[in-house]
Amino acid sequence: MSRFLRFLVLSAVLAAPSGVVAQTEPKPAKELFGAVSSPAPFAARSIGFYSKGCLAGGMELPADGPAADGRNHGPLWQAMRPSRDRAWGHPDLIAFLERFAVQVPTVSRWPGLLVGDMSQPRGGPMRTGHASHQVGLDADIWLTPSPGRALSRDEREKVSAVMMVRPDRLDVDTRLWTPDHVAVIRAAARDPRVERIFVNAAIKKALCRQAEGDRNWLSKVRPYWGHDYHMHVRLFCPKDSPDCRPQEPPAQDDGCGADLAWWFTDEVLHPKPSPKPSKPKPPLTLADLPAACGAVLEAR
């Protein structure tokens, strides 16, 4: 039996109802996927949606890229927080990061990239930190450039990304924000494989203010909570992944109008406390994910 056929059979078995499982409280999927340290031995596939899926045949981004140039400016990229084991992705994501890292020194003064969380070896929900990053197509790229030298493992665990947003949340910190930030984000957004880039609303405001010439790339860059230190790059579903579910395309404008203005209203910046505390959502279980994710999780 071929590996792919075994994958389909196991998917069907795991999707079948089980009276035993129904009688017990299912374990959160984040605990199941967070405990696996190797990729699923299948052909590469992104399965499901960015915030409800998994990854088969994942590849790990090497901890260091090649040298930035012949003058010992350090690696073109460095994977941060190695202890998290979240430097995995679909081969399309690895190829994008390798390609983008080569491009960055040509459009800016940055010698290289610091790459934060991508996905776990088999994708899926994470124990901490992200709702998405589940299908191997998301990567957090720090808005702090590489220091121009290789960081030690200890430094990669402890060095922090730099906060780009002012304390009042109304704009970027102009002591830290530079034209290089605009150039790097613009280069990522112009890549045809990139579907979205999420940044803090203040960063989006700065991009709207400083973008010159062609502004079409701005439509991909959208404000979202929690992106003060990095840009979250998301790729389109790959051609080899029919079970990958894309998100709705962004509005066909530069995103610099009323939608952006909403992020600076009191409703967002100074929300009133709810009279009734909201009940936390239950964690995703394996049953909440596409059936094929059971096979991905169980494969050996």
ChimeraX attribute file (.defattr): number of C-alpha atoms within 10 A of each C-alpha:
attribute: neighborCount
match mode: 1-to-1
recipient: residues
	/A:1	6
	/A:2	6
	/A:3	10
	/A:4	12
	/A:5	10
	/A:6	14
	/A:7	20
	/A:8	14
	/A:9	13
	/A:10	19
	/A:11	19
	/A:12	14
	/A:13	14
	/A:14	18
	/A:15	17
	/A:16	9
	/A:17	10
	/A:18	10
	/A:19	8
	/A:20	7
	/A:21	9
	/A:22	9
	/A:23	8
	/A:24	8
	/A:25	8
	/A:26	12
	/A:27	12
	/A:28	18
	/A:29	21
	/A:30	18
	/A:31	16
	/A:32	17
	/A:33	24
	/A:34	20
	/A:35	13
	/A:36	16
	/A:37	12
	/A:38	17
	/A:39	23
	/A:40	23
	/A:41	16
	/A:42	18
	/A:43	15
	/A:44	21
	/A:45	24
	/A:46	32
	/A:47	28
	/A:48	25
	/A:49	20
	/A:50	26
	/A:51	16
	/A:52	23
	/A:53	28
	/A:54	33
	/A:55	35
	/A:56	28
	/A:57	21
	/A:58	30
	/A:59	24
	/A:60	20
	/A:61	23
	/A:62	14
	/A:63	14
	/A:64	18
	/A:65	20
	/A:66	15
	/A:67	19
	/A:68	21
	/A:69	13
	/A:70	7
	/A:71	7
	/A:72	12
	/A:73	17
	/A:74	22
	/A:75	24
	/A:76	28
	/A:77	29
	/A:78	25
	/A:79	23
	/A:80	27
	/A:81	20
	/A:82	16
	/A:83	10
	/A:84	14
	/A:85	19
	/A:86	26
	/A:87	26
	/A:88	30
	/A:89	33
	/A:90	30
	/A:91	20
	/A:92	19
	/A:93	27
	/A:94	22
	/A:95	13
	/A:96	16
	/A:97	22
	/A:98	17
	/A:99	12
	/A:100	19
	/A:101	26
	/A:102	20
	/A:103	16
	/A:104	23
	/A:105	18
	/A:106	12
	/A:107	14
	/A:108	16
	/A:109	14
	/A:110	21
	/A:111	24
	/A:112	29
	/A:113	28
	/A:114	23
	/A:115	26
	/A:116	23
	/A:117	23
	/A:118	31
	/A:119	32
	/A:120	31
	/A:121	29
	/A:122	32
	/A:123	36
	/A:124	34
	/A:125	32
	/A:126	22
	/A:127	16
	/A:128	9
	/A:129	9
	/A:130	12
	/A:131	13
	/A:132	21
	/A:133	31
	/A:134	29
	/A:135	32
	/A:136	38
	/A:137	29
	/A:138	25
	/A:139	26
	/A:140	21
	/A:141	24
	/A:142	23
	/A:143	23
	/A:144	21
	/A:145	21
	/A:146	21
	/A:147	15
	/A:148	18
	/A:149	16
	/A:150	19
	/A:151	18
	/A:152	9
	/A:153	14
	/A:154	11
	/A:155	12
	/A:156	18
	/A:157	14
	/A:158	11
	/A:159	11
	/A:160	13
	/A:161	16
	/A:162	14
	/A:163	18
	/A:164	23
	/A:165	21
	/A:166	15
	/A:167	10
	/A:168	8
	/A:169	17
	/A:170	16
	/A:171	18
	/A:172	24
	/A:173	17
	/A:174	11
	/A:175	8
	/A:176	13
	/A:177	17
	/A:178	12
	/A:179	13
	/A:180	17
	/A:181	20
	/A:182	19
	/A:183	18
	/A:184	23
	/A:185	21
	/A:186	21
	/A:187	16
	/A:188	24
	/A:189	22
	/A:190	14
	/A:191	14
	/A:192	9
	/A:193	16
	/A:194	19
	/A:195	22
	/A:196	24
	/A:197	24
	/A:198	22
	/A:199	23
	/A:200	25
	/A:201	27
	/A:202	23
	/A:203	29
	/A:204	23
	/A:205	21
	/A:206	20
	/A:207	22
	/A:208	19
	/A:209	10
	/A:210	11
	/A:211	15
	/A:212	8
	/A:213	6
	/A:214	7
	/A:215	13
	/A:216	14
	/A:217	18
	/A:218	23
	/A:219	19
	/A:220	25
	/A:221	29
	/A:222	21
	/A:223	20
	/A:224	15
	/A:225	11
	/A:226	13
	/A:227	21
	/A:228	23
	/A:229	20
	/A:230	24
	/A:231	23
	/A:232	24
	/A:233	24
	/A:234	24
	/A:235	22
	/A:236	18
	/A:237	27
	/A:238	19
	/A:239	10
	/A:240	11
	/A:241	17
	/A:242	12
	/A:243	16
	/A:244	22
	/A:245	17
	/A:246	14
	/A:247	12
	/A:248	7
	/A:249	10
	/A:250	14
	/A:251	9
	/A:252	10
	/A:253	13
	/A:254	17
	/A:255	21
	/A:256	18
	/A:257	11
	/A:258	8
	/A:259	11
	/A:260	18
	/A:261	12
	/A:262	13
	/A:263	20
	/A:264	16
	/A:265	12
	/A:266	10
	/A:267	10
	/A:268	11
	/A:269	13
	/A:270	9
	/A:271	9
	/A:272	9
	/A:273	7
	/A:274	7
	/A:275	6
	/A:276	6
	/A:277	7
	/A:278	7
	/A:279	6
	/A:280	6
	/A:281	6
	/A:282	7
	/A:283	14
	/A:284	18
	/A:285	17
	/A:286	24
	/A:287	15
	/A:288	13
	/A:289	20
	/A:290	19
	/A:291	21
	/A:292	24
	/A:293	29
	/A:294	20
	/A:295	23
	/A:296	25
	/A:297	21
	/A:298	15
	/A:299	16
	/A:300	10
